[in-house]
Amino acid sequence: MIDLPVELDKHRGMAAQKATDLRRALAEIENNVRELRERESDLENRMMTVPAASWPEAAVKARHLLNLYTASLPAEDARHRALVAALFDDFLRLGGEG
């Protein structure tokens, strides 16, 4: 005789199933955020320890830093957001990418 696993979620009420689904989704999101923070930390450590070999490499570091700065700006700070966007356009134009 083969014992098949019992799907416990089928025996719960709808509210309990929804709560379980929410907990699972939240745990997955928290795991993804943690992994992203670890990868970002690794990237930033490499950016700090390895000097740029060219202007385009320095621009990559500057883009990252400016993205962090822009994320911290209040939504109503359109002037600084526009300034950062103009600088990104300059990076593309001067880097031969645009």
Contacts in CASP RR format, 6 or more apart in sequence:
PFRMAT RR
TARGET T0000
AUTHOR 0000-0000-0000
METHOD contacts of the structure
MODEL  1
MIDLPVELDKHRGMAAQKATDLRRALAEIENNVRELRERESDLENRMMTV
PAASWPEAAVKARHLLNLYTASLPAEDARHRALVAALFDDFLRLGGEG
9 17 0 8 1.000
9 20 0 8 1.000
12 20 0 8 1.000
43 64 0 8 1.000
44 64 0 8 1.000
47 61 0 8 1.000
47 64 0 8 1.000
52 58 0 8 1.000
52 60 0 8 1.000
52 61 0 8 1.000
55 94 0 8 1.000
55 95 0 8 1.000
56 95 0 8 1.000
59 91 0 8 1.000
59 95 0 8 1.000
62 91 0 8 1.000
63 88 0 8 1.000
63 91 0 8 1.000
66 84 0 8 1.000
66 87 0 8 1.000
66 88 0 8 1.000
69 84 0 8 1.000
70 80 0 8 1.000
70 81 0 8 1.000
70 84 0 8 1.000
73 80 0 8 1.000
73 81 0 8 1.000
91 97 0 8 1.000
92 98 0 8 1.000
END
